[in-house]
Amino acid sequence: MAIERVRVAAPGDLQPGQMVCVNVEGLPIALANVAGVIYAFGDACRHEGGPLSAGALIRDTVTCPWHGWTYNVRTGKSIVPPVGLRIPTYPVHIEDDAVYVEIDWPEA
């Protein structure tokens, strides 16, 4: 695995309660600002691939706009239904007025 830190935004681009989708080399990643803390997670719902960044963010829970599946943005764990599935989450670093996401790419 090759870990890469990628600049995806500036801290001011995302206000508390907002989400956006960024594309990193074809990988859709959702960014969510939860009370001033930015989280990064896979933007595709595990059900049918719905864009999570287009859903509702309530505290640290995102709801898919297509069929209502919910996930915790901090852990990636599904809440209902079905409990136990996960979406990928990515470490976020804020440095030099930039938001970076850490991606663990598979080796070619």
C-alpha positions in Angstrom: 0.0 0.0 0.0 1.1 3.5 -0.8 -0.1 6.3 1.5 -0.6 9.7 -0.2 -1.7 12.9 1.4 -3.8 14.9 -1.1 -4.9 18.5 -0.8 -8.7 18.6 -1.3 -9.9 22.0 0.1 -9.3 25.0 2.2 -10.8 25.0 5.7 -13.1 27.9 4.8 -14.6 26.0 1.9 -16.8 24.0 4.2 -19.0 25.6 6.9 -20.4 23.6 9.9 -23.2 21.3 8.7 -22.1 21.3 5.1 -20.9 18.5 2.9 -19.1 18.4 -0.5 -17.8 15.8 -2.8 -14.2 15.9 -4.1 -12.8 13.6 -6.7 -9.2 12.3 -6.1 -7.9 10.5 -9.1 -11.4 9.0 -9.8 -12.1 8.3 -6.2 -15.2 10.2 -4.9 -14.7 11.4 -1.3 -17.3 13.2 0.7 -16.1 15.9 3.2 -18.4 16.8 6.1 -18.0 19.6 8.6 -19.4 18.5 11.9 -19.2 21.3 14.5 -16.0 22.6 13.0 -14.3 19.2 12.5 -13.9 18.0 9.0 -14.4 14.3 8.2 -13.7 12.4 5.0 -15.5 9.3 3.8 -16.4 7.4 0.7 -19.2 9.2 -1.2 -21.0 6.1 -2.4 -23.7 4.4 -0.3 -23.2 0.7 0.2 -26.8 0.0 -0.9 -26.9 1.2 -4.5 -24.1 3.8 -4.7 -26.1 6.9 -3.9 -24.1 10.1 -3.4 -23.8 10.6 0.3 -22.6 14.2 0.0 -26.0 15.0 -1.6 -27.8 13.6 1.5 -28.7 15.0 4.9 -26.0 15.6 7.6 -27.4 15.7 11.1 -24.7 16.0 13.7 -22.3 13.1 12.8 -24.8 11.1 10.8 -25.2 11.2 7.0 -28.4 9.8 5.3 -28.3 8.7 1.7 -30.7 10.7 -0.4 -31.7 7.6 -2.5 -33.0 5.1 0.1 -32.3 6.5 3.5 -29.4 4.3 4.6 -27.5 6.1 7.4 -23.8 6.2 8.4 -21.6 7.7 11.1 -19.2 10.0 9.3 -16.6 9.6 12.1 -16.4 5.8 11.9 -18.0 4.9 8.6 -20.3 2.4 10.4 -23.9 2.0 9.1 -26.6 2.8 11.6 -29.8 1.4 10.0 -30.2 -0.6 7.9 -28.2 -3.0 8.1 -26.0 -2.4 11.1 -22.4 -3.6 10.5 -21.6 -2.4 7.0 -19.1 0.4 6.6 -18.1 3.0 4.1 -14.4 3.9 3.9 -13.2 6.7 6.0 -10.0 8.7 5.5 -7.7 10.6 7.9 -8.0 14.4 7.6 -5.2 16.8 8.3 -5.4 20.6 8.3 -2.0 22.3 7.6 -1.0 25.6 6.1 -4.6 26.6 5.6 -5.4 23.5 3.5 -7.4 20.3 4.1 -5.6 17.1 3.3 -7.0 13.6 3.0 -4.8 10.6 3.5 -5.4 7.8 1.0 -4.0 4.3 1.2 -3.7 3.3 -2.4 -3.2 -0.3 -3.4 0.2 -1.1 -4.9 0.1 -1.5 -8.6 
